[in-house]
């Protein structure tokens, strides 16, 4: 890729004459802060978006893909962070979907399709059963199905966007071994990740982007995580815990016997109970799909429990309205674009959400009309306190980088001054610089005596911030460990099996 330029209207330069080369049979990382241009560069390569300038050469021949279908036909495929599979289909049915072999009468040849899928699974040593229904397999297995969909179509270049974001520590080495097998087969893997230790462990070379420009492409041999982070951010980044010991205060959140079954009467949460005290951060770990999503929705009133109780500061809110809960619980959703905020609404409108119902200073005429001047002042304070970089308050939230969107939402919630802060994947998809900033704000809330419950798929993050770690497995709390007594290996075993003991 040479001299790639991409401009988003009206004048946002996403890529500024970026050049990069990728070699056959290498695993090559593309890293950068949120908004640095790495995803845009990969989408240009995959034919999802068209550049204003620049050229792409595939095996020395110029190519230009009008859409991803043309890219796949040329041997370039992309696995996105959001897994898109048909849950009711088996593994092999998902893999061949849209490219099924047929018999002489034009009917799907199910025996041949399954044979081809099994051959690919065996060739690349993927631990998958082709006959399992996708709804019954782990997130890690689903990710492998996405990769196999591309291998079935014989792509030679695989673009993987944050492939380890939802995996446990035990699942990542197996995925890496499988990727190395693909490399040994001559495939080229382009690896987008914010986890720099993974980049250094897996990749031969790394291309670093910053603010739409190429910083450099370097070998990972002898490269440290600190040096790579500084290339990305332009300053030194700390990777050590800044959590200081402090005695917890009174119980703020008290959950007892919380139970919920889905519409098919399957237990998703079973007799869940725990407490979070003032000045304490409790982390929740678990393989995705083990009850975390349901726990968050029950706490926020989006689901009604079948049994159990939720109390905040001694007040029972088990059946309270969402607005009543918002007077007690600040909430940072894992989905900032659909639940945490409105991407098409202005930055000001996003900043004052919930505050406009609870803060009399933002209204006039007895709370009937929003005070626009007060709303602008509030947004200015939020932007200053949380270092939000924006062109103007009237710009839509989607005009901000992912890191700045998260700062708006985090700032809005922490300024609510509620006793309990619920954080659901608060740094998912953030670069190391933005992540460091969010961690500092979370620890400041802890130091100020607020109770924090934080769910994260990143175990290293929980060990940096949490005082205790709860582990959910199949809807039950199977461990409640002080962080000083826990190890990532032990927590990972609890996540996978419900048992943290060796043997």
C-alpha positions in Angstrom: 0.0 0.0 0.0 1.6 3.3 -1.1 0.6 6.9 -0.4 -2.9 6.0 0.9 -5.1 9.1 1.6 -8.5 9.0 3.1 -10.6 12.1 4.0 -13.9 11.9 5.8 -16.3 14.9 5.2 -16.0 17.7 5.8 -12.2 17.7 6.4 -11.1 14.9 8.7 -7.9 13.4 7.4 -8.0 9.8 8.5 -5.0 8.7 6.4 -2.3 11.1 5.3 -0.1 9.4 2.6 0.4 6.2 4.5 2.5 3.5 3.0 3.0 -0.1 4.3 4.1 -3.4 3.0 3.1 -6.9 4.2 5.1 -10.0 3.3 4.0 -13.5 2.5 4.1 -15.8 5.5 4.4 -13.2 8.2 2.2 -12.0 11.1 2.3 -8.3 10.9 0.7 -6.0 13.6 -1.0 -2.6 12.9 -1.2 -0.5 16.0 -2.1 3.0 17.0 -4.3 5.1 19.3 -8.0 5.3 18.6 -8.5 7.4 15.6 -4.9 6.8 14.4 -6.2 5.3 11.1 -5.4 1.6 11.5 -8.9 0.3 10.9 -9.4 2.7 8.0 -6.2 1.5 6.4 -7.4 -2.1 6.7 -10.8 -1.3 5.4 -9.2 0.3 2.3 -7.2 -2.9 1.8 -10.4 -5.0 2.2 -12.4 -2.8 -0.2 -14.9 -1.6 2.4 -14.0 2.1 1.8 -12.3 3.8 -1.2 -9.3 6.1 -0.8 -8.9 9.5 -2.3 -5.3 8.8 -3.3 -2.8 5.9 -3.3 -2.3 2.5 -4.7 -2.4 -1.1 -3.7 -0.2 -3.8 -5.2 -0.9 -7.5 -4.6 2.1 -9.6 -5.7 3.5 -6.7 -7.7 0.2 -6.2 -9.6 -1.9 -3.0 -9.0 -5.4 -3.8 -7.6 -8.4 -1.7 -6.6 -11.3 -3.5 -4.8 -14.7 -2.0 -5.2 -16.1 -4.1 -2.3 -15.1 -6.9 0.1 -16.3 -9.5 -2.3 -13.7 -8.5 -4.8 -11.0 -8.5 -2.1 -12.0 -12.1 -1.0 -11.9 -13.2 -4.6 -8.4 -11.9 -4.8 -7.4 -13.7 -1.6 -7.8 -11.0 1.1 -10.3 -11.5 4.0 -11.1 -9.7 7.2 -12.5 -11.0 10.5 -14.2 -8.2 12.4 -14.3 -7.7 16.1 -18.1 -8.3 16.0 -18.7 -12.0 15.3 -21.5 -12.5 12.8 -22.6 -16.1 12.6 -26.0 -17.9 12.4 -26.4 -19.4 15.9 -28.9 -22.0 14.8 -26.6 -23.4 12.2 -23.7 -25.9 12.8 -20.1 -25.0 12.5 -19.8 -26.5 9.0 -23.0 -24.9 7.8 -21.7 -21.4 8.9 -18.4 -22.0 7.2 -19.8 -23.0 3.8 -22.7 -20.5 3.9 -22.8 -18.7 0.5 -20.3 -21.0 -1.1 -21.9 -24.4 -0.7 -20.8 -27.3 -3.0 -23.7 -28.7 -5.0 -24.5 -31.9 -6.7 -25.6 -32.4 -10.4 -29.1 -31.3 -9.6 -28.0 -28.1 -8.0 -28.8 -29.2 -4.5 -26.4 -28.6 -1.5 -24.1 -31.6 -1.2 -24.1 -31.7 2.6 -21.7 -34.7 2.7 -19.1 -33.0 0.5 -19.5 -29.7 2.4 -18.9 -31.3 5.7 -15.9 -33.2 4.3 -14.3 -30.0 3.1 -14.8 -28.3 6.4 -13.3 -31.2 8.3 -10.3 -31.2 6.0 -9.6 -27.6 6.7 -10.0 -28.1 10.5 -7.6 -31.0 10.3 -5.1 -29.2 8.1 -4.7 -26.2 10.4 -5.2 -28.0 13.7 -8.3 -26.0 14.8 -10.0 -27.6 17.8 -13.6 -27.6 16.5 -16.4 -30.1 16.0 -18.0 -29.4 12.6 -21.4 -30.7 13.8 -21.7 -28.6 16.9 -24.4 -25.8 16.8 -22.8 -22.4 17.0 -25.1 -21.4 19.8 -23.5 -24.1 22.0 -19.8 -23.2 21.4 -17.5 -20.7 23.2 -16.7 -17.2 21.9 -13.2 -18.4 21.1 -14.6 -21.2 19.0 -16.8 -18.8 17.2 -13.8 -16.7 16.3 -12.1 -19.7 14.8 -15.3 -20.4 12.7 -14.9 -16.8 11.3 -11.3 -17.5 10.4 -12.2 -20.9 8.8 -14.9 -19.2 6.7 -12.1 -17.3 5.0 -9.7 -20.3 4.8 -12.5 -22.2 3.1 -12.6 -19.5 0.5 -8.8 -19.9 0.2 -7.7 -16.4 1.2 -4.0 -15.8 1.6 -4.2 -12.6 3.6 -6.2 -12.5 6.8 -7.0 -9.3 8.6 -7.9 -9.9 12.3 -9.4 -7.0 14.2 -8.8 -7.4 18.0 -9.2 -11.2 17.8 -8.3 -11.7 21.5 -10.6 -9.1 23.0 -13.1 -11.6 24.4 -10.8 -14.6 25.0 -9.5 -15.9 28.4 -5.8 -16.1 29.1 -6.0 -19.9 28.5 -7.6 -19.6 25.1 -5.1 -17.1 23.6 -2.1 -19.4 23.3 -4.1 -21.9 21.4 -5.3 -19.2 19.0 -1.7 -18.0 18.6 -0.5 -21.5 17.8 -3.2 -21.8 15.1 -2.2 -18.5 13.6 1.4 -19.6 13.5 0.3 -22.7 11.6 -1.3 -20.4 9.1 1.9 -18.5 8.8 3.8 -21.7 8.2 1.4 -22.5 5.4 2.4 -19.2 3.7 -0.6 -17.1 4.8 -0.1 -13.5 5.7 -1.9 -12.3 8.9 -2.5 -8.7 9.7 -3.1 -8.3 13.4 -4.9 -5.3 14.9 -4.6 -5.2 18.6 -4.4 -2.8 21.6 -2.7 -5.5 23.7 1.0 -4.7 23.0 2.3 -7.8 24.8 0.4 -9.9 22.3 1.9 -7.9 19.4 5.4 -8.5 20.7 4.8 -12.2 21.4 3.1 -13.1 18.0 4.3 -10.7 15.3 7.5 -10.3 13.3 6.9 -6.7 12.4 4.7 -3.9 13.5 3.4 -0.8 11.7 2.7 2.1 14.0 0.2 4.9 13.0 -0.4 8.2 14.9 -3.1 10.7 13.9 -3.4 9.3 10.4 0.3 9.3 9.6 2.8 6.5 9.5 5.3 6.6 12.4 7.4 3.6 11.4 7.4 -0.1 10.5 9.8 -1.9 12.7 10.9 -5.4 13.7 9.5 -6.7 17.1 12.9 -8.3 17.9 14.3 -6.5 20.9 11.3 -4.1 21.0 9.9 -3.4 24.5 6.2 -2.7 25.3 7.2 0.7 26.7 9.0 1.7 23.6 6.1 0.6 21.3 3.6 2.4 23.5 5.7 5.6 23.3 5.8 5.3 19.5 2.0 5.1 19.4 1.2 7.8 21.9 4.2 10.1 21.6 4.9 10.0 25.3 5.8 7.5 28.0 2.9 5.3 29.2 2.8 3.6 32.6 1.8 -0.1 32.8 2.1 -0.6 36.5 -0.7 -0.4 39.0 -1.3 2.9 40.7 -3.9 1.6 43.1 -2.9 2.4 46.6 -4.2 0.4 49.6 -7.1 1.9 51.6 -9.6 0.4 54.0 -13.1 -0.1 52.6 -16.0 1.7 54.2 -19.7 0.8 54.6 -21.5 -1.6 52.3 -22.9 0.3 49.3 -24.1 -2.5 47.0 -25.6 -5.6 48.5 -26.8 -8.3 46.1 -28.4 -11.4 47.6 -29.8 -14.5 45.8 -30.1 -12.9 42.4 -31.6 -15.4 39.9 -32.9 -15.0 36.4 -34.0 -17.4 33.7 -34.3 -16.6 30.0 -37.4 -17.0 27.8 -36.4 -20.7 27.2 -36.3 -21.2 31.0 -32.5 -21.6 31.0 -30.8 -20.3 34.2 -28.6 -17.4 33.3 -27.9 -16.2 36.9 -28.2 -18.6 39.8 -28.3 -17.4 43.5 -25.7 -14.6 42.9 -24.7 -12.7 46.0 -21.9 -10.3 46.8 -21.2 -6.9 48.4 -19.2 -3.8 47.3 -18.1 -1.3 49.9 -17.3 2.4 49.8 -13.8 3.1 48.5 -13.6 -0.4 47.0 -13.3 -1.6 43.4 -14.6 -5.1 42.8 -13.9 -6.6 39.4 -16.0 -9.2 37.7 -14.3 -11.8 35.4 -15.8 -14.5 33.3 -15.9 -15.9 29.8 -18.4 -14.0 27.8 -21.9 -15.5 28.1 -21.6 -16.6 31.7 -24.1 -14.1 33.2 -22.2 -10.8 33.1 -24.6 -9.2 30.6 -27.6 -10.4 32.6 -26.1 -9.1 35.9 -25.6 -5.6 34.4 -29.2 -5.5 33.1 -30.6 -6.7 36.4 -28.7 -4.1 38.3 -29.9 -1.3 35.9 -33.5 -2.4 35.8 -33.5 -3.6 32.2 -34.4 -7.1 33.4 -36.7 -8.2 36.2 -35.2 -10.9 38.5 -37.0 -14.2 39.2 -35.6 -14.1 42.8 -33.2 -12.2 45.0 -32.7 -8.6 46.1 -30.6 -5.6 45.2 -29.8 -2.9 47.8 -27.8 0.3 47.4 -26.9 2.2 50.6 -29.5 0.1 52.4 -32.3 1.0 50.0 -33.9 -1.9 48.1 -34.1 -1.2 44.4 -34.9 -4.7 43.1 -38.1 -3.5 41.4 -37.3 0.3 41.3 -37.6 2.3 38.0 -34.5 3.0 36.0 -34.7 6.7 36.9 -34.8 5.8 40.6 -31.7 3.6 40.2 -29.9 6.4 38.3 -30.1 8.5 41.5 -27.9 5.9 43.1 -25.9 4.2 40.2 -23.6 5.8 37.7 -23.4 3.5 34.7 -20.8 3.2 31.9 -22.1 0.7 29.3 -19.9 -1.5 27.2 -21.7 -0.2 24.1 -21.0 3.5 24.0 -22.7 3.9 20.6 -26.0 2.3 21.3 -26.6 2.3 25.1 -24.0 4.7 26.5 -24.8 7.6 24.2 -26.3 8.7 21.0 -23.8 9.0 18.2 -25.9 11.4 16.1 -26.8 13.7 19.0 -24.5 16.6 19.9 -21.7 16.3 22.4 -23.7 18.6 24.7 -26.8 16.5 24.5 -24.7 13.4 25.4 -23.0 15.2 28.2 -26.2 16.2 30.0 -28.1 12.9 29.6 -29.6 11.9 33.0 -28.2 15.2 34.5 -31.0 17.0 32.9 -33.5 15.0 35.0 -31.6 15.1 38.2 -29.7 18.4 38.3 -32.0 21.5 38.9 -29.2 23.8 37.8 -29.7 22.6 34.2 -33.4 23.6 34.0 -35.5 26.7 34.4 -39.2 27.5 34.9 -39.6 24.8 37.5 -37.8 22.1 35.6 -40.0 22.4 32.5 -37.4 23.8 30.1 -33.7 23.0 29.7 -31.4 25.9 30.4 -29.2 25.8 27.2 -26.6 28.2 28.6 -26.2 26.0 31.8 -26.0 22.9 29.6 -23.1 24.5 27.6 -21.3 25.5 30.8 -21.7 21.9 32.1 -20.3 20.5 28.9 -17.4 22.9 29.1 -16.6 21.8 32.6 -16.8 18.1 31.6 -14.5 18.7 28.6 -12.0 20.5 30.8 -12.1 18.0 33.7 -11.8 14.9 31.5 -9.6 16.3 28.7 -12.1 15.8 25.9 -10.7 16.9 22.5 -13.5 18.2 20.3 -14.1 20.7 17.5 -17.2 22.1 19.2 -20.0 21.2 21.6 -22.6 21.1 18.8 -20.7 18.5 16.8 -22.2 15.0 17.0 -20.7 12.5 19.3 -19.6 10.3 16.4 -17.2 13.0 15.3 -15.0 12.2 18.2 -12.5 9.4 18.4 -13.4 6.3 20.4 -11.3 7.5 23.3 -12.9 10.9 23.4 -16.4 9.4 23.2 -15.5 7.3 26.2 -14.3 10.3 28.1 -17.6 12.1 27.5 -19.6 9.2 28.8 -17.2 8.4 31.7 -17.1 12.1 32.7 -20.9 12.4 32.5 -21.3 9.3 34.8 -18.7 10.3 37.3 -20.1 13.8 37.6 -23.4 12.3 38.7 -21.8 11.8 42.2 -23.8 8.6 42.8 -22.5 6.3 45.6 -22.2 3.3 43.2 -20.4 3.3 39.8 -21.1 0.3 37.5 -18.4 0.0 34.8 -19.1 -2.5 32.0 -16.0 -3.0 29.8 -15.0 0.7 30.3 -11.8 0.5 28.2 -12.9 -2.0 25.5 -11.5 -0.9 22.2 -9.4 1.9 23.7 -5.7 2.5 22.9 -3.0 2.4 25.7 -3.0 6.2 26.1 -6.8 6.5 26.5 -6.9 3.4 28.7 -4.3 4.9 31.1 -6.4 8.0 31.4 -9.6 6.1 32.1 -7.8 4.0 34.7 -6.7 7.2 36.5 -10.3 8.5 36.6 -11.6 5.2 37.9 -8.9 5.2 40.7 -9.7 8.8 41.6 -13.4 7.8 42.1 -12.3 4.9 44.3 -10.0 7.2 46.3 -12.9 9.6 46.8 -14.8 6.8 48.6 -17.2 5.7 45.9 -18.0 2.0 45.4 -17.1 0.6 42.0 -18.2 -2.7 40.3 -16.3 -3.2 37.1 -16.7 -5.9 34.5 -13.8 -6.5 32.1 -12.7 -9.1 29.6 -9.1 -7.9 30.2 -7.7 -9.8 33.3 -4.6 -7.6 33.4 -6.8 -4.6 33.7 -8.7 -6.1 36.7 -5.4 -7.0 38.4 -4.2 -3.4 38.0 -7.4 -1.8 39.4 -9.4 -4.2 41.6 -9.3 -4.8 45.3 -11.3 -8.1 44.8 -12.1 -10.2 41.8 -15.4 -12.1 41.5 -15.5 -14.9 38.8 -18.8 -15.8 37.1 -19.1 -19.3 35.6 -22.4 -20.5 34.2 -24.3 -17.9 36.0 -22.8 -18.5 39.5 -20.2 -16.7 41.5 -17.5 -19.4 41.8 -14.7 -17.3 43.3 -14.4 -14.1 45.4 -10.6 -13.4 45.7 -8.6 -10.5 47.1 -6.4 -9.5 44.3 -3.2 -10.0 46.4 -4.2 -13.7 46.7 -5.1 -14.3 43.1 -3.1 -15.0 40.0 -4.2 -14.7 36.4 -3.8 -18.4 35.9 -6.0 -19.3 38.8 -8.7 -16.8 37.8 -8.5 -18.1 34.2 -9.1 -21.6 35.4 -12.2 -20.5 37.4 -13.4 -18.7 34.3 -13.1 -21.8 32.1 -14.1 -24.6 34.5 -15.6 -23.1 37.6 -12.7 -24.6 39.6 -9.5 -22.8 40.3 -7.5 -25.7 41.7 -4.7 -27.3 39.7 -5.1 -31.0 38.7 
